[in-house]
Amino acid sequence: MIPLFAFLTSPLEWIVVGFIAMLLFGNRLPSAMRSLGRGVTEFKKGIEGIEDDTDASKKPEPKKIDEQVAKG
């Protein structure tokens, strides 16, 4: 299978393609990058929440003082 951009071999070709992309999509790039950053931030918050949930489920809950007094 041939890679999608296999015909772009030299750095000059990549610069030309990047310049054309900036001309076509330059006015939309800041908003796209902003929304990408927000998405990454939300993803990280979600991962932290999952890690907190798994950490809490691994730790045994401490026994209450009333249960200890009744048993012994």
N, C-alpha and C positions, 0 to 999 in steps of 0.2 A: 504494500500500500504506500502510495506517495504522500508525504506530509503536505499539509495545506500550503505552507509558505516555503517549500523547498527551492523555489526559483529565486528567492532572495538570499543570496549568498554573501554579498559584500556589505560592509557597514554603510557605504554610500547609498545603496539601494534601500536599506532600512531607514536612513535619514530622509530620503525622498518620500517614501511611503508615509513616514511620520509627519512630514510637512504637509502633505496632501490631506491627511486625516485632521490635522490642526485647522486647515483652511475650511474643511467641510463641517467639522463638529466642534470647533473651538469655542463657540459661544455656549455650548451645552456641557462642556467638560466640567466646569466648576460645580454645577448643580449635581452632576452625576457622581463626582468624587465625594461631595458632601453627603449624598444619600448612601454611598458605599461605606463611608466612615461611620455613619449612624447605624447601618446594618451590622458592621463588625462590632461596634460597641454593644448593641443589643444581644448579639450572639455571645460575646464574652460574659455579659451579665447572666444570660441563660445558663451558660456552662458553669459559672460560679454557683448559681442556685442549685444545679444538679449535684455539684461536688459537695455543697453544704448538706444536702439531703442524704447523700450516701455516707458522709462522715457521721451525721447524727444517728443514722440507723445502725452503724457499727458499734457505737458506744452504748454500753448498758446503762439503763436509767438508774440513778441512785435511789436506794430504798428510803422510804419516808421514815422519820423518827417514830411515828406512831406504830408502824409495823414492827420495828425493832424492839420497841418497849413491850408490845403485846407478846412477842415470841420469847423474850428472854429476860 
